[in-house]
């Protein structure tokens, strides 16, 4: 198999998974990345074309890491908002618990 195409396929999986926020696929792709690169590297020195593919792979990896960081920041903001409104959520839940349910005619 041509190593350039194989490396570009690895980059595409990282890019697509990050763009789709498919964290399970992204995690699996990242876990497999090291062993796959080691196997490809064992075939001999990298050509200039392969080095270009490796640079694209590095950029795809950085892009995926940025997607994870962005999603993590958004999740943290949501959790912070929920924590800040905890008393309100609890009061709402307690008020609903004491509701007699007499909304029917």
C-alpha positions, 0 to 999 in steps of 0.5 A: 500500500502507498504510504502517502495514501495511508497517511492521508486516510488517517488524516481524513478520519481525524478531520471527519471525526473532529468535524462531526464531534464523533468522540468515540471514533476520534478516540479510536483513531487517535489510539490507533495512530501510533501503532499505524505510524510505527508500522508504516515507518518500519518500511524505511525512510520517508519520501518527500511526498510522505513527509508532506502527508505526515505534515497534513496528518499533524495538522489534522491531529491539531485540528481534532485536538482543537475541536476537542478543546472547544467542545470541552470548553462548551461543556464546562460552560454548561456545567458551570451554568448548571452549578450556578443555577443549582438552587433555582433547579432545586426550588423548581423541582421542589415546587413541582413535587408539591404541585397537586396536579390540579391543572385538569378541568 
